[in-house]
Amino acid sequence: MKRLCQLEFYSHDVDASLEFARLILGWKRVPVALQDQAVIEVPEHSSYGISIRKSPSAQSGRTDLIAYFEAEESLADVRERCLALGGTILQEPTLMTGYGTVMVVEDRGGLRYGLYEARFEGPRPRIKNQP
């Protein structure tokens, strides 16, 4: 099994994406000089790094991959903050029975995030076969 070592997100406006990630996800930029790339501070116990870099395409920072991050507050509150920062809600908060709620947002730099709010509902009831 291979371990994840780095997540790289592409944005056509790195500064806008950094501001969004800082205010929504609490990410802090590491003060290092790397060409067109912003490295994000991760906890010491993290097994991977995170960076946001300039998209090679001037048209869009989008990729097919969306990483989901667990929110520490309700997605209803996060949704309003995303909109206030100029973000676009691509998927409204949606209940996934047994798991929680998810939503997908895009920041002004075109970077997309999945956000997840855990909701424990206990074990699912067993369905008995009808004779």
GITACOR-V483197 format. One record per residue. N is the residue number from 1. PSI is psi in whole degrees, -180 to 180 (NA if undefined). D_FIRST is the distance of its C-alpha to the first C-alpha in Angstrom with 2 decimals. Layout:
n & psi & d_first
N & PSI & D_FIRST
N & PSI & D_FIRST
//
This chain:
n & psi & d_first
1 & 129 & 0.00
2 & 147 & 3.80
3 & 146 & 6.56
4 & 131 & 9.79
5 & -23 & 12.53
6 & 137 & 15.55
7 & 125 & 17.34
8 & 126 & 20.44
9 & 141 & 23.20
10 & 136 & 26.16
11 & 145 & 29.70
12 & -6 & 33.15
13 & 87 & 34.59
14 & -41 & 32.33
15 & -42 & 34.99
16 & -41 & 35.36
17 & -38 & 31.61
18 & -42 & 31.53
19 & -46 & 34.48
20 & -49 & 32.99
21 & -36 & 29.62
22 & -46 & 31.65
23 & -28 & 33.98
24 & -44 & 31.65
25 & -10 & 28.34
26 & 17 & 29.84
27 & 140 & 27.94
28 & 138 & 29.74
29 & 137 & 29.80
30 & 131 & 29.25
31 & 73 & 32.38
32 & 153 & 31.01
33 & 102 & 32.38
34 & 139 & 29.91
35 & 123 & 31.28
36 & 30 & 31.17
37 & 134 & 28.19
38 & 121 & 28.30
39 & 136 & 25.68
40 & 139 & 25.28
41 & 130 & 25.41
42 & 156 & 22.45
43 & 152 & 22.59
44 & -36 & 21.82
45 & -2 & 19.05
46 & 137 & 17.24
47 & 5 & 13.86
48 & 161 & 14.91
49 & 165 & 18.23
50 & 138 & 20.43
51 & 155 & 23.17
52 & 128 & 25.81
53 & 160 & 27.29
54 & 132 & 30.20
55 & 138 & 29.56
56 & -19 & 30.34
57 & 128 & 32.40
58 & -16 & 35.55
59 & -34 & 35.61
60 & 147 & 32.52
61 & 7 & 29.53
62 & 145 & 27.77
63 & 170 & 24.44
64 & -21 & 23.01
65 & 130 & 20.19
66 & 123 & 21.44
67 & 138 & 19.60
68 & 135 & 21.08
69 & 138 & 22.31
70 & 128 & 23.95
71 & 147 & 27.66
72 & 4 & 29.61
73 & 176 & 32.74
74 & 145 & 33.89
75 & -24 & 32.90
76 & -42 & 36.64
77 & -43 & 37.27
78 & -39 & 34.37
79 & -47 & 35.64
80 & -39 & 39.07
81 & -39 & 37.79
82 & -46 & 35.72
83 & -40 & 38.92
84 & -27 & 40.98
85 & 6 & 38.74
86 & 13 & 39.31
87 & 164 & 36.01
88 & 132 & 35.86
89 & 111 & 34.58
90 & -31 & 32.71
91 & 118 & 31.93
92 & 157 & 34.14
93 & 125 & 32.73
94 & 128 & 31.72
95 & 130 & 31.24
96 & 101 & 28.22
97 & 129 & 29.67
98 & -12 & 27.78
99 & -51 & 25.51
100 & -154 & 27.76
101 & 141 & 29.07
102 & 154 & 27.51
103 & 159 & 29.22
104 & 131 & 28.53
105 & 157 & 30.62
106 & 131 & 31.29
107 & 179 & 32.83
108 & -17 & 35.68
109 & 1 & 33.39
110 & 4 & 31.73
111 & 132 & 28.44
112 & 140 & 27.14
113 & 142 & 25.60
114 & 137 & 24.68
115 & 142 & 26.08
116 & 132 & 25.48
117 & 113 & 27.91
118 & 145 & 26.70
119 & 106 & 29.22
120 & 125 & 28.95
121 & 6 & 31.27
122 & 177 & 30.67
123 & 145 & 29.64
124 & 140 & 30.58
125 & 144 & 33.69
126 & 142 & 33.49
127 & 121 & 35.59
128 & 141 & 37.95
129 & 135 & 38.96
130 & 136 & 42.51
131 & NA & 44.85
//
